[in-house]
Amino acid sequence: MTPFTKQVVAIIASIPEGKVMTYGQIAALAGSPRAARQVVRILHSMSRKERLPWHRVVNAKGEIAIPDEHSRLMQETELISEGVEFQLNGTINLQQFGYDPGPVFLDGLSDNQ
């Protein structure tokens, strides 16, 4: 596993219940701000194996980015069950429900590599 992938996995695993992060935010925290699509690939390929809370990752607009209707509904249901609220336009208020692990998390992450 590459250092970037390890960081992405650790960041996603750290998202607490009732909070969300964006693909781009995770990429930036992992050291590659333009790698949001790579975060998507990592999430898709490693969610089950690493038991990641995949449902807590949304796009930069606070929207569920999964095109498949069944998976979209599953993600929405999971988030609602954790207390995340959707606005009338179907987005999540990132100011209210967004998660920022902060520099302490990142310092600890780099120590573990």
FENVENBEL-V381592 format. One record per residue. N is the residue number from 1. SS is DSSP state (helix for helix, strand for strand, loop for the rest). BURIAL is I if it has 9 or more other C-alpha atoms within 8 Angstrom, else O. Layout:
[[N;SS;BURIAL] [N;SS;BURIAL]]
//
This chain:
[[1;loop;O] [2;loop;O] [3;helix;O] [4;helix;I] [5;helix;I] [6;helix;I] [7;helix;I] [8;helix;I] [9;helix;I] [10;helix;I] [11;helix;I] [12;helix;I] [13;helix;O] [14;helix;O] [15;loop;I] [16;loop;O] [17;loop;O] [18;loop;I] [19;loop;I] [20;strand;I] [21;strand;I] [22;strand;I] [23;helix;I] [24;helix;I] [25;helix;I] [26;helix;I] [27;helix;I] [28;helix;I] [29;helix;I] [30;loop;I] [31;loop;O] [32;loop;I] [33;loop;I] [34;loop;O] [35;loop;I] [36;helix;I] [37;helix;O] [38;helix;O] [39;helix;I] [40;helix;I] [41;helix;O] [42;helix;I] [43;helix;I] [44;helix;O] [45;helix;O] [46;helix;I] [47;helix;I] [48;helix;O] [49;helix;O] [50;helix;O] [51;loop;O] [52;loop;I] [53;loop;I] [54;helix;O] [55;helix;I] [56;helix;I] [57;strand;I] [58;strand;I] [59;loop;I] [60;loop;O] [61;loop;O] [62;loop;I] [63;loop;I] [64;loop;I] [65;loop;O] [66;loop;O] [67;loop;O] [68;loop;O] [69;helix;O] [70;helix;O] [71;helix;I] [72;helix;I] [73;helix;O] [74;helix;O] [75;helix;I] [76;helix;I] [77;helix;O] [78;helix;I] [79;helix;I] [80;helix;I] [81;helix;O] [82;loop;O] [83;loop;O] [84;loop;I] [85;loop;O] [86;strand;I] [87;loop;O] [88;loop;O] [89;loop;O] [90;loop;O] [91;loop;I] [92;strand;I] [93;loop;I] [94;helix;O] [95;helix;O] [96;helix;O] [97;helix;I] [98;strand;I] [99;loop;I] [100;loop;O] [101;loop;I] [102;helix;O] [103;helix;O] [104;helix;O] [105;helix;O] [106;helix;I] [107;helix;O] [108;helix;O] [109;helix;I] [110;helix;O] [111;helix;O] [112;loop;O] [113;loop;O]]
//
